[in-house]
Amino acid sequence: LHSAVTRIQVQRPGFNYTFAHICILNNDKTCIVDDIVHVLEELKAARSSNRTNFAITYPITHLKDGREVYNGHQLGGVTVHSKDRVKSAEAIQLTYYLQAINSLNDMVAEKWESIFCDTVELFQKSNRKVKMYPFTSSSLKEDFQKTSRVSERYLITSLVLVVTLAILCCSMQDCVRSKPWLGLLGLLTVTLATLTAAGIINLTGGKYNSTFLGIPFVMLGHGLYGTFEMLSSWRKTREDQHVKERTAAVFADSMLSFSLTTAMYLVTFGIGASPFTNIEAARIFCCNSCIAIFFNYLYVLSFYGSSLVFTGYIENNYQHSIFCRKVPKPEVLQEKPAWYRFLLTAKFSEDTADSEETNTYESHLLVWFLKRYYCDWITNTYVKPFVVLFYLVYISFALMGYLQVSEGSELSNIVATATRTIEYTTAQQKYFSNYSPVIGFYIYESIEYWNTSVQEDVLEYTKGFVRISWFESYLNYLRKLNISTGLPKKNFTDMLRNSFLKAPQFAHFSEDIIFSKKYNNEVDVVASRMFLVAKTMETKREELYDLLETLRKLSLTSKVKFIVFNPSFVYMDRYASSVGAPLQNSCISALFLLFFSAFLVADSLINVWLTLTVASVEFGVIGFMTLWKVELDCISVLCLIYGINYTIDNCAPLLSTFVLGKEFTRTKWVKNALEVHGVAILQSYLCYIVGLIPLAAVPSNLTRTLFRCLFLIALVTFFHCFAILPVILTFLPPSKKKRKEKKNPENREEIECVEMVDMDSTRVVDQITTV
């Protein structure tokens, strides 16, 4: 396999590049390869000459030339005899180092990596007894973006389902008052806002990443609820009003709450898009969400508002809601076939007697269900104890999960499932978990290496928490040079350079000391790099995280300026910051919003109830998320931040209507709040859940995490809106007046209404009041 890899050729015009042309060179101008290759070569030579005295020790072994090499990260699943002698190994890890010194070299190296994966897979087919897992510097990026490609057909399915249900939710048997086009146009409004944001990001040079898959669902939850709330407000207006008056009433009734929740989204995601967020993917996600939400607000005001006006004129003229054709009078319909009468079923205002006050929109299935059945059932005295008991069970299970919360830092959480990254990291964790990867220790200042106190300072900051192999030997080597020579700085650095290059145990790392020439041919050491190897146990992830935090703190307090790096730290650091920073930003935004809304809401109890509801929802989502095997990572934390907004989006109108209601009883106002806002919440919830379901089948852990978090947020919020709040509010403050204030019969007003009809049959009521 090693020979096949080194023979790989990258064809370019006029020249074919091999591994020898793009590899990192050693002092003898040969390619640097892993020491395990030399071990295998010597083992092969020993077998061919029938020598049995060659032994491999673990994790440090000695080569024939006397070099001491570390193989802890190159041999996996090792079984040893006494004295660390290797009996067998289940896995071997080979690493090939490529140069990237210019654009041409980088291009060739990228192509070489692609051919490398094909070569390993081809070699696998002819050697099926050995499992091989290739992984390159671009594998993670490719596999991360693969989530978008494998999600395409599921997203199309989701879109079709949401369109179908949005149309059905806005439809009625009454062909005049049915609004199927508004359901479709509401979804189109959300889609236009999302596409506008994507276009702006692309035109400004923004980069796409797979976390953007969550943006359409953020928009779906917020945008559709706003449009359904406007449609619900339209149903409450009187049909005998002019279209302009009905539209004004709709905007006055629904746009205030929609404006406040939109401002809340902009503040929350705006803080996430600010420099306070140190994760580029999260910052881009929040920036895109902000742009999409802003344009969604503008489109709802303009595009959807004008669509509502247009359908209002169609309804006013008794035209069919789908075909826009004038609906004939009932006496004319009687002469038509049954299917024709079914398609053009409508109730005319003349059909209802003046004494009747029946709302023609009550024939809508969801309105009829809430008003006739659900509101009475949920506020029933015998149902309330079971709801409270169910809430206690909910809190118990949420607490159980909350106590088991763990932070996620696995690569498998962010890429598609059937990818090289998953296979490689799974094998690496299985066979190479005893020792961490080699950690680079970089000193980036010119220090007095010949000074014994400096050597002690460097060694001091690494003792106690890492197992030192190369680094300790390196410092010991410096001490030996210093003790044996006692030379001044110039002579010491010359000897260091010559001895270091000739020392057999450091031949592999000869490029790790950078010398700089000064005047009078004086040589100084300006930077150096050593390597640390940490001993890890079963909880490798937690130990690496602790090691990273310890090294980071030491790099800030040490007398010697150094940094540490290993590719695995990228993901450890990513998740360390992905939990703290977003939660900090969400807390800041929540405090800002509470302060901001305190000046806008008419009653402070609205803020109190809203805060308690959000806390209950977030607590439950975190608990059940943990029980559903979802860790606290970047995706889940972003979903939790969105969950705050989603909860306020759905619960704020209910609470405002209840708290601000006067007279009657608590139960009466709970029913009224559900009747006014319940239909819009139910419609948006059904569309949201139907849109989420296809995500569960996407072969990507990132998308599954997204589905589980968003599904729990929607389910728990729905449970609070339709069960917890309607029950708890019936016996907790605020209290209501149980009796209406009686008016003085002597000052009774008599109102006489005269109906005036203009030329275009638009009904206008002129109220003439006499006292």
N, C-alpha and C positions, 0 to 999 in steps of 0.2 A: 504493500500500500504506500509506504514511504517513497519507494522508487517511482511508482506511478504518479504520485503527487509532484515529485521534483521534475518529472518529464513533461508536465503540463506546458503547453505553448499558447501564447496569445498572439494572434496574427494581426499585425499592423502593416500599413503600406511600407514595403521595403525592408521589413524586419520582423522576426518572430521572437517574442520575449518569452523567456522561461523563468522559473523560480530563481535561478542564479542571477538574473538581471535585475530583479526587483526585491530581493531579500535584503535583510540587514546583515552587513558583513562583519566578520570578526577581524582580529588583528592580522591574521594570516590571509586576509582577503577571501575567506570562505564563508558560506552562509551559516548563520547561527541557527542551530537546530536544538531541540530539547535533548537534555542529557540522557533521557531514557533511550534515545536512539543509539547513543554510544554504548549504553549498557547492553542493549539487545545485540549489537554488533559483536561485542566482546563475548557475550553468552553464546552466540552462534559460532564464533571462532573457537571457543573452548570446547564446544561439542564436536566440531569437526576434527579437532586434534585429540579427542578423547580425554580432555582434562576435566577432572571432577572437583578440583580445588577452588574453582571460581564461585563465589557466593555473593548474592545480592542482599544487602541489609536494608531495613526500612525504619525510619524515613530518610536516613542518610546512608549512602553507600560510597565505596571507593572504586575508582576506575584503575585500569592497568597502569596509566601514567602517573598515578598518585593523587589525582584530583579527587576532592571530596564533593560529592554532588547530592543535592536534595531531590528526592523523588516522591515526597508526600502528596503532591498535587498531580503526579503523573502515573502513579500506580493506585488502583482502587480495588476495594474488596480483598484486601491482603490478609493472608493467613501466614503467621510466622512461627518458626521454631524458637528455641531458646536463643537469647542474645540478639533478638531482632532479625534473625536470618529469615529471608522470605521463602516460604514453602510454595505458595501459589498466589496468583492475583487474578481477579475476575475481570478487570478493566484496565485499559491503558489510555491515557490522554496525550495526544500529540498536538502541539501548537506550532504554527508557522507564522513568522514575523515578516511583514512586508513594509517597504518604505513608502512614504507619501511626501516626497520632498518637492514635487512640482505638479502641475496640472496633468501633464502627460503621464507621469508615474502614477498618479492617483487614478487616472482613467484605466491604465493597464492593470493596476492592482484590483480595481473593482471588477474588471472583466475576468481576471484570474480567479477571484473568489467565486464567481458564477460557475466557471468551468470546474473549479475545485469541488463544488457540491455535486455537479454532474458526474465527475470522475469517481467520487466516493460511492454514489448511488449505483454507478455501473459496476464498480468493484464489488459492491454488496451482492449484486445479482449472481456473480460467478463464485462468491464465497458466502453461501447462505448460512454456514455454521457460525459465522461471526457477525454480530450486530454492530452496525456503524452509524454514528449520529454526527453528521457534519454541522458546523455552526460557524458563521463568519461575522464580521463586523456589521454587515448590512442585514443579517438575518432577522434581528429583532425589529428593525424598521419595516422590512417587507412583511413580516408576519403581523405586525401591528396594523398596517394598512390593509392587510388581507381581510380583516374584520368587515370593512366596508363592502368588499366584493362579495363575500359570502352572505351578506345581509340584504343584498339588493332585492332578490325575489320575495323575501319575507316582508320587506318594507312596502313593496308593491301590493302584496296581499293585505297588509295592514291598511294601506290607503284605500283599497277597494272596500274593505269592511267598514271603515270609518265613514266613507262617502255614503254607502248604503244605509247605515244606521242613522246618520245625520239627516238624511232625507226622510226616513221613516219617522224619526222623532218629531219632525216638524209637520207631519202630514195628519190630516183628519178626513173623516168621511165626507164632511161638508166641503165640496169642491171649491167654494168661494173663499172660505176662511182657512183652508189648508195652505201651508207655506213650504212646500218641498224645495222650491228654488232658494229660499232663504237658508235652509240647512246646507245646501250645496255651496251657496255663495259665502256662508260663514266659514266653511272649510277652505274655500278659495281665498278668502281674506287672510287666513292664517298662513296658507301656502305662499301667497304673494309676499307677505312680510318675511318669511323664512328665506325665500329666494332672493329678495332684495338685500338682506343681510349677507347672504353668501356671495352675491355679486359685488357688494362693497368691499368685503374682506379680500376677494380675489383681485379686484382692481387696485387695492392698496398694497398688494404684495403679501397678504397674509397667507399662512400655510394651513392646509387642511390636515386634520387628524381624526382618528376614529371616534374620539369623544364627542364629535359633532353629531353623532347619531342620536344623542340625547336632546338636542335642540328642538327638533320637530315635536317631541313629546312635551317639552317645556311649553312650547307655543300652543300645542293642542289643549293642554290643561287650562291655560290662561285665556287664550283667544276664543275658544269655543264657548267657554262659560260666559264671557262678555257678550257674545252674539246671542246666545240663548236667553240671557237675562234681558236683553233688549226686546226679544220676541215675547218673553213672558210679560214684560211691561206693556207691550202693544195689546196683549189680550185683555189687560185690565182697563183700557181706554174705552170710551163709549163710541159705539159705531155711528151715532148721529153727529159726531164732531167732524170738523173739517180735517183733512189729512195733515195739514200744517199743525193744527192744534194737537192732534194725536201724536205726531212726531215730536213736538215740543214736550209733551207730557212724558214720552218715552225717554228722551234725553235727560229731562229733569229728574226722572225717577231712577234711572240706571247708571248714568254716566258719572255721577259723583263718586259712587263706590268703585266703579271701574277705573276712574282716574286715580283714586287713592291707591288701589292695589297695583296699578301700573307703576306709579311712583315708587311703591315699595319694591317691586321687581328691579326697577332701574337703580335704586340705591343699593340693594343687596348685590346684584351682579356688577354694578359699577365699582363697588369696593373690591370685588373679586378681580375686576379687570385693571385695577390700579397697580402701581408699583409695590403696594403692600404685599401682593401675592408673588411668591418667589418660584412658582411653578409655571413654566411657559404654556403648557397644555391647558391648565386651568385658567390662566389669564386670557388665552385666545378664546376658550369656550365662553367665559363670562362676557368678553367683549362682543362676540357674535350674538350672544343671548340678549345683551343690552340693545344692540342695533335692531334685532328682530322684534323685540317687545316695543321699542319706540315706534317703529314703522307699523306694527300691528295696531297700535293705538291710533295712529293717523289714518290707517285704512278703515278701521272700524268707524271713526268719525265721518269719513268722507265716502268711501266705497260702499261699506255695508249700510251706512245711514241712508245713502241715496237709493240703495237697493230696497231698503225698507219702505221708503217713500213711494218708489215705483210700484211695489206690490200693494201698498196702501191704496193707490189710485185704482189698481186693478180690482181690489176688493170693493172699493166704493162704487164702482160701475157694475158690480155683479158680473165680473168676468171670471172665466175658469182659471184656477191658480196655475195650471200647467200649460194649457193650450191658449190661454188669454182670449178665449171666445166668450161672447155674451151668453150668459146662462138664461135659457127661456123660462117663462113663468110656469108655475106648477100645472096650470090647466093645459098648457101646450105640451108639457112633458108627458102627460097622461096618454097622449096619442102616440108616443114613441115606444120602441121596443124596450124590454127589461134591461138589457145591457147598457142601453143609451141612458135610461133613467138612473142606473147605478153610477155611471161616470159623471153625471151632471146633477147629483143630489146636492141640494143647498136649501138653507132656511132663509126666507125673505123676512124683512122686518115687518111686512104687512101681515105675516102669518101669526105673529105674536100679539095678543091683546094688550091694550094699554095698561091694564091692571097687573100684568105679569112682569116680573123683573128677572127673567131667566137670562143668564149670560150664555150667548150662543157658543162660546169657546169651551164650555164645560163638557161638551161632547168629546173633547180631546181625551184620549185614553188615559194619559198620565195625570191630567187635571182631575178627571173623574175619579181615578183610583185614589189619589191623595185626599181629595175633599170628601168623598163618600165613605171611604173605608179606613185608610191608614191613619189619618189624623185622630180619628176617634179611638182607634185601636191602641196606638202608642201612648195615649194619655189616659187610658183606662186604669182604674185603681188597681185592678188585679194583675195588670201587665207590669206596672212599675217595679214591684219587688224583684221580678225576674230579670229586668234590665239592670238594676243595681247589682244583683248577684253576678250577672254576666260581666259587668264592668270590673268587679272585684277579681273574677277569674282572669280577665284580661290583664289587670295590673300585676297579678301574681306571676303569670307566664312572662310578661314583659320584664319584670324584675329578675326572674330566673335567667333570661337571656342577657339582660344588662350586666349581670355579674360575671358573665363569661365572654365579654367583648374582647376581641383580639385585633391587633393591627395587622393588616395584610401587607406583605412585601414579596409576594411570589410573582415571578414573571408570567406564570400561567393565568394570572388574573387580568392581564391586559392584552392578550393576543388570542387569535383563533385557536381552536383546540387541536386539530390535526395539522400541526406545523412542526418545522424543525426545532423551533425554540422550545416547545413543550417536550419533545422527545429528548433533546439534549439536556435540558435542565433536570428532567426526571432522572435520567441516567447519572448525571453528575451528583445529584443529591443522594442517590442510592449508593454509589460506589466511592464518592470522594468527600464524604461528610466528616471524616476524622480530622482533616486539616483544612483550614480555610485556604483560599487562593493566596498566592504571594502578594504581599502588600508593599507597594513602592513607597520608600521613605526618601523624600527629596529635600536636600539642603540647598537653598537657592541664594546663599550669600557667601562671600569670601570670608572664611573664618580661619583662625590659626590652628590648623589641623595638627601641627607639631606640638601644640601646647597640651600638656597632660590634663590640665583642668578642663579644657574644652572637650577633650575626649570623655572625661568623666561626666560632664554636663550632658552630652549627647546620650551616653549610655544610661544615665539616671532616669531619663524620661521614657525609657522603653522597658525597664525592668518591672517585674511584678505582674504584668498582664499579658505578655506575649512570649512565645518560645522563640529565641533568637538563634538563627543558624549562621547565615552569611554575615549579618551585621556585627555580631560579637567577634567573629573571626577577623573581620575587617578592622575593627578597632584594636584588637590584639596585635594585628599585623602592624598597625601604625605605632603602637607602643614599642614593639620590638625594634622597629626602625629607629625610633627616637632614642631608645635606651642604648642601642648598639652603636649609634653614630655620634649622638650629641652634637650634630652639625648645626650651623646657623640655618636660617629660613631658606635662603637660596639653594644651598647645597642639599638641604633636606627635601625640598620639592623636586629637585632634579633626581635624587635617589628614589624618591617616592614614585615619580613617573616611570623611571627605568625599571625599578623593582616590581612595581605593580603590573607592568606589561609583561614582565618575564615570570611572575609568580604563577605557578601552575594552578593553584586553587582559585585564582581570579581571572583566568584567561577568558572565561565566559562573560565576565562583566567588565572587560577592559574599557568599554566605551562609557562607563558610568562615572568617570571623573573628568571634568572639563578643566583644561589648563588654559591659562591666558598669559601671553608673553607681554612683558613690559619693556621699558628701555633698559639698556645694558644687559639684554638677554636674560633678565630675571623672569622666572616662571612662577605664577601664582595659581592656586586652586580657587576657581570662582564658583563652582557648583559641584555637587556629587549626589549620587543616588545609591541607596542600599536597599535591601529587601528584608522584610519581616514575614514570619510565618506564624499564624496564630493556631493554637491547639483548640479544637472545638469538640463539643459533645453532641448529645441528641438534639438539644435546642440550638441548632447552629444559627438560625436567624436571629434569635434574641442575643446570643453571644456576639455575633458580628455587629449588631446594632449598638450594644454596650461598648464594644471595642471602638467603633466609629466615633461615638460620643466622647469617649475617653481621649482618643487621639486628637480630636478636634479641640477639646479644651486645653490639652497640653501644648498644641501648636500655638495657642494664644498666649500661654503663660511661660513658655520655654525661653531661655536665653538665646537659644539657637533658632533661627528662622527656618522652619521646615513645613512641608505639607505631606499628606499621605494620600494615596490613591490606589484603588482597585476597581475594575469595572462593576463588581457586585455592589460597591458603595453607592453607585449611581442610583440603584433601585432602593437600597436601604435609605439613602438620603431623600429620595423622592417620596417615599411613603412616610418618613419621619416628618417632612414638611407638609405633606399633603393632608395630614390630619390636623396638625396644629394651626397652620396658617388659615385654611378655610374656616375652621371653627372660630378662630379669633376674629376673622372678618365678619362672620355671621353674627357674632355677639355684638360687635361694634354697630353693624347695620340694624340689629334688633333694638339696641338702646337708642339709636338715632330715630328710628321709626316710632318708638314709644314716646319719645320726647316730641317728635314732630306731630304725631296724631293727637297728642294731648291738647293741642290748640285747635284741632279741627273737629273732633267728635263732640257731639252735644252732651254726652254723659260719660263720666270717667269709668263707670261700671262696664262700658263696652270694652275699654282697654283691659280691665281686670279679667273679664271673662275670656277675652281673646288670648291673653297671655296664658291663662290656665289651660285653655283648650290646646294651644300650640305646644305647651310643655307636655301635656298628656299624649298628644299625637306623636311627638318626637320621641318620647320615652318608649312608647309602644313600638314604634317603627324600629328603633335601635335594638330593643329586646328581641322582637320576632325576627329581625334581620339576622341576628346572631344565631338564633335557633334554626334558621334556614341556611346555615353554613355560609353566610356572607360576612366577610371580614371588613374592618374599618379601613378602607383604602381611599384613594383619590376619587374614584367614581362614586362610591357609596357616600362619601362626605359631601360631594357636590349635590347628590340626590337629597341628602338631608337638608342642605341649605334651600334647595328648591321646595322641599316638603314644608318648610315654614311658610313660604309664599303661597303654596297650594292650599294649605289649611286656612290661612287668612282669607284667601280668595273665596272659598266656599262658605266658611263659617261667619265671616264678618257681616254679610247682609242679614243672615238669620238673627244674629245677636243684636244688631242695630234695630231691626224691626221690633224685636221683643222688648229690649230695654227702653226704647223711646215710646212704646205704646202706653197710653193712659186709659183709665177707666176699665171696666170689665175685670176679668180674673186672669191669673197667670196662664191657666190652661187655655183660655180663649185666645190669648196673644201667642201662645206656642202654636196653636192650630193656624192662626192667621199668618204667622211667619212661615210655616211650612207650606201653606197654600200659595203664598206670594212668591217665595223663592225656591220651594222644593222641586218644582218641575224643571227649572233651569239647572239646578244641581244634579238632578237625576239624569237629565238628557246629556249633560257634559260628562258625567261619570260613566254612563253606558258607552258613549263614543270613545272615551279614554281607555276603558278596559278592553274593548274590542280591538282598539289599535295596538294595545300592548301585547295581547295574547300571541301573535305570530313571533314576537321577539324571543319567546321561551324556546322556540325550536332552532334558533340560530346557533350553529356550532362554534360559539365563541364565548369564553368566560366573561369577557368584558360586557357583552350584550346580555348575557344571563344575569350578571350582577345588576346591570341597568334595569332589566325586567323585574327582578325580585324586589329591588328597592322601590321603584316607581309603583309596582303593583301593591306593595304593602302601604305606601303612602296614600294611594287612592282608596284602598279598602278601609284603613283605619280612619281616615278623614270622613269617609261615607258613614262609617259606624258611629262616629261622633255627631255628625249632622242629623242623622235620621233616628238615632236611638238615645245616645247619652245626653246630649243637650236638651232634646224635647222632654225628657223625663226629669232631669235634674233641675231645669229651670222652672218646673211646675211647683217645686217646694223650696226653692232658694231665692234670695233677693235678686232683682228688686220687687217690691210689693206693688200691687195695683189697687186702684180704687174699685171697690166692688159695686158701687152704685153710681148711676149717672146723676149729675147735678140737675135738679128739676128747674125748668124755666118758669118764670112768672107767666101765668096764662094771660094776664092783662097785656103783656108785651109780645104776644105771639105774632109772628110774621106770617103773612099769607103770600105765597109766591105764585104768580100766574105766568105760565110759559106759553108763548106764541111761536109756532113753528113757521119759519119762512123758507121757501124753496126758491133758489135762484134759477137762472135759465139752463145751466148745465146739470140740473138735478142734484146739486150739492146741498145737503141738508145743513142748515144753520139754525141754532136755537137762540132766540133773543129773549133774555129773562127780564121781565118787567115786574118790579117789586113794589108792592103797596103795603103800607103799615096802617 
